[in-house]
Amino acid sequence: MAPTNRERVGSALDLLKEGLTPYVKREMRAVYGRDWTVEAAYAINRDIPTINGADPELDVAALLQIVWKRWNEVFGKKLGQVERSIVSELRDVRNRWAHQESFSSDDTYRVLDNIERLLRAVSAPEAAEIQRRKNEVLRIRFDEQTRNDVRRRASETPV
């Protein structure tokens, strides 16, 4: 069975996490050094547990919150206002997804496009997979539109 748009968005958020994690850790470490996790914890308003000194595992909500809250000190030096707007929108998307909201095909395409743009901005290889998924959503949208057009014409045909 084909995935739902909500499942597509969730899977894309997982890829965003994979692609954004190394960038966030690298940039935070460059500014804050070994204490980067302390600053990250302040940004997300909760402790970030580490095990045996290893880097913490951050979910996509935490990553986006860290980028948002540490924009001026860390991320705004390399990313532009467009990327900041994308981060803001993706925070909203993640919340909608977490609260079980549905996504239309148009919504899903926009989410994938924003994720791809952000991943490309941080040079994450996961952007290529997101682009492939965007193309799949476009194909599905086209198929849906074609079916709807055929149905509409069939219902307009006089008997």
Disulfide bonds with the S-S distance in Angstrom:
none
